[in-house]
């Protein structure tokens, strides 16, 4: 019966996911346009109307994603995010004139295809509960993973980003994607704890403390993501950043969720091989995007060079 009730809302969930994907796809292009407009005016992009509309699109799109995940299975909803990447590339070529060459277009499509394969064959969500969440948060493997991610973030933010962030797109992508290890699992954890915190039963101090901890982790990670996404848009093409970010964010979220909720126990040999193929495909797509970006930089340099007789 539970499965039937979940599937009954699937068409609506898919419709919401498609709309959210297009809204999310417009986010980076609009924010980039606002950054460029404010740079020409000599003012902060925080006051630019176009940038604010892009930020509003991000908020609306994320709310739509949350609703979609509660109406339809994640294995159906998540691959639809690739539509946003493709729409973002089209929108960026229109309002930003960021025209991808043939390698860039091919890399964008390959990244999306590889990500869809990864998502489809990722470990299926196991039955999660508050008890499982509390148990897993005390597991040494999970704690080690959290500590490793935090150390990587500190190194990237404190040392790598100031030195190489403006020249290497993977620095900002890595920061934003690693933060996804906290945002998505925290959102899922908040949903599991909400009945105990806001229910009509007796108050539970332990559940409230964990709820506030996850809420703080979610708020901090989202805020830092927001800052570094805009730093990336100040320096790099929005469509290339969006494609690479979608790939790496999806991969880190799959890994974090699999560890935290023991979803890896549901992984079969066939799914493992398919995920390896999907990851290889994604890597090829990212390499093509990087080559496309380097070629565009060289071409702009040649155009800017003064001609001599």
HUZI-V945980 format. One record per backbone hydrogen bond with DSSP energy under -0.5 kcal/mol. CO is the residue of the C=O (numbers start at 1). NH is the residue of the N-H. E is the energy in kcal/mol with one decimal. If there is no record, write none. Layout:
# HUZI-V945980
CO&NH&E + CO&NH&E
This chain:
# HUZI-V945980
1&5&-2.4 + 2&6&-2.0 + 3&7&-2.5 + 4&8&-1.7 + 5&9&-0.7 + 6&9&-0.6 + 7&10&-1.4 + 9&13&-2.5 + 10&14&-3.0 + 11&15&-2.2 + 12&16&-2.5 + 13&17&-2.4 + 14&18&-2.4 + 15&19&-2.1 + 16&20&-2.7 + 17&21&-2.3 + 18&22&-1.8 + 19&23&-2.1 + 20&24&-3.3 + 21&25&-2.2 + 22&26&-1.0 + 23&26&-0.7 + 23&27&-0.6 + 24&27&-1.0 + 24&28&-0.6 + 25&29&-0.5 + 26&30&-2.3 + 27&31&-2.5 + 28&32&-2.6 + 29&33&-2.2 + 30&34&-2.3 + 31&35&-2.2 + 32&36&-2.3 + 33&37&-2.5 + 34&38&-2.4 + 35&39&-1.8 + 36&40&-1.9 + 37&41&-1.8 + 38&42&-1.4 + 38&43&-2.2 + 44&47&-1.4 + 45&48&-1.3 + 48&52&-2.2 + 49&53&-2.1 + 50&54&-1.9 + 51&55&-2.2 + 52&56&-2.5 + 53&57&-2.1 + 54&58&-1.8 + 55&59&-2.0 + 56&60&-2.7 + 57&61&-2.8 + 58&62&-2.1 + 59&63&-2.0 + 60&64&-2.3 + 61&65&-2.2 + 62&66&-2.1 + 63&67&-2.1 + 64&68&-2.6 + 65&69&-2.5 + 66&70&-0.9 + 67&71&-0.6 + 68&71&-1.1 + 68&72&-2.1 + 73&76&-1.4 + 73&77&-2.0 + 74&78&-2.7 + 76&80&-0.5 + 77&80&-1.1 + 78&81&-2.1 + 79&82&-1.8 + 80&83&-1.4 + 80&84&-0.5 + 81&84&-0.8 + 81&85&-1.1 + 82&86&-1.9 + 83&87&-2.6 + 84&88&-2.6 + 85&89&-1.9 + 86&90&-1.9 + 87&91&-2.7 + 88&92&-2.6 + 89&93&-1.8 + 90&94&-1.0 + 91&95&-2.8 + 92&96&-1.7 + 92&97&-0.6 + 92&98&-1.6 + 97&99&-1.3 + 98&100&-0.6 + 101&105&-2.5 + 102&106&-2.2 + 103&107&-2.7 + 104&108&-2.4 + 105&109&-2.1 + 106&110&-2.6 + 107&111&-2.5 + 108&112&-2.0 + 109&113&-2.5 + 110&114&-2.8 + 111&115&-2.3 + 112&116&-2.2 + 113&117&-2.0 + 114&118&-2.2 + 115&119&-2.5 + 116&120&-2.6 + 117&121&-1.9 + 119&122&-0.9 + 126&128&-0.6 + 129&133&-2.3 + 130&134&-2.5 + 131&135&-2.2 + 132&136&-2.7 + 133&137&-2.0 + 134&138&-0.5 + 135&138&-0.9 + 136&139&-1.3 + 139&143&-2.6 + 140&144&-2.5 + 141&145&-2.1 + 142&146&-2.6 + 143&147&-2.4 + 144&148&-2.5 + 145&149&-2.5 + 146&150&-2.3 + 147&151&-2.4 + 148&152&-2.4 + 149&153&-2.4 + 150&154&-2.4 + 151&155&-2.4 + 152&156&-2.7 + 153&157&-3.0 + 154&158&-2.7 + 155&159&-2.0 + 155&160&-2.1 + 156&161&-3.5 + 159&163&-0.9 + 160&164&-3.2 + 160&165&-0.6 + 161&165&-2.0 + 164&167&-1.1 + 164&168&-2.0 + 167&169&-0.5 + 168&171&-1.5 + 168&172&-0.6 + 169&173&-1.9 + 170&174&-2.4 + 171&175&-1.9 + 172&176&-2.4 + 173&177&-2.4 + 174&178&-2.6 + 175&179&-1.7 + 176&180&-0.6 + 177&180&-0.9 + 178&181&-1.5 + 179&182&-1.8 + 179&183&-1.9 + 180&184&-1.3 + 180&185&-0.5 + 182&186&-1.8 + 183&187&-2.1 + 184&188&-2.2 + 185&189&-2.6 + 186&190&-2.5 + 187&191&-1.7 + 188&192&-1.6 + 189&193&-1.9 + 190&194&-1.7 + 191&195&-0.5 + 193&197&-1.9 + 194&198&-3.2 + 195&199&-1.2 + 203&205&-0.6 + 204&208&-2.2 + 205&209&-2.3 + 206&210&-2.2 + 207&211&-2.5 + 208&212&-2.5 + 209&213&-2.1 + 210&214&-2.6 + 211&215&-2.3 + 212&216&-2.3 + 213&217&-2.3 + 214&218&-2.5 + 215&219&-2.5 + 216&220&-2.6 + 217&221&-2.3 + 218&222&-2.4 + 219&223&-2.2 + 220&224&-2.4 + 221&225&-2.5 + 222&226&-2.5 + 223&227&-1.9 + 224&228&-2.3 + 225&229&-2.4 + 226&230&-1.6 + 227&231&-1.6 + 228&232&-2.1 + 229&233&-2.1 + 230&234&-1.4 + 231&235&-0.7 + 232&235&-1.0 + 232&236&-2.6 + 237&241&-2.1 + 238&242&-2.4 + 239&243&-1.9 + 240&244&-2.3 + 241&245&-2.7 + 242&246&-2.3 + 243&247&-1.6 + 244&248&-2.4 + 245&249&-2.7 + 246&250&-1.9 + 247&251&-2.0 + 248&252&-2.4 + 249&253&-2.2 + 250&254&-2.2 + 251&255&-2.1 + 252&256&-2.7 + 253&257&-2.6 + 254&258&-2.2 + 255&259&-2.0 + 256&260&-2.7 + 257&261&-2.4 + 257&263&-0.6 + 258&263&-0.9 + 258&264&-1.1 + 259&262&-0.5 + 262&265&-1.2 + 263&266&-1.6 + 264&267&-1.4 + 268&272&-2.2 + 269&273&-2.3 + 270&274&-2.3 + 271&275&-2.6 + 272&276&-2.0 + 273&277&-2.2 + 274&278&-2.6 + 275&279&-2.7 + 276&280&-2.3 + 277&281&-2.4 + 278&282&-2.3 + 279&283&-2.4 + 280&284&-2.0 + 281&285&-2.2 + 282&286&-2.6 + 283&287&-2.3 + 284&288&-2.2 + 285&289&-2.1 + 286&290&-2.4 + 287&291&-2.4 + 288&292&-2.5 + 289&293&-2.4 + 290&294&-2.6 + 291&295&-2.5 + 292&296&-2.1 + 293&297&-2.1 + 294&298&-2.3 + 295&299&-2.4 + 296&300&-2.3 + 297&301&-2.1 + 298&302&-2.0 + 299&303&-2.0 + 300&304&-2.4 + 301&305&-1.1
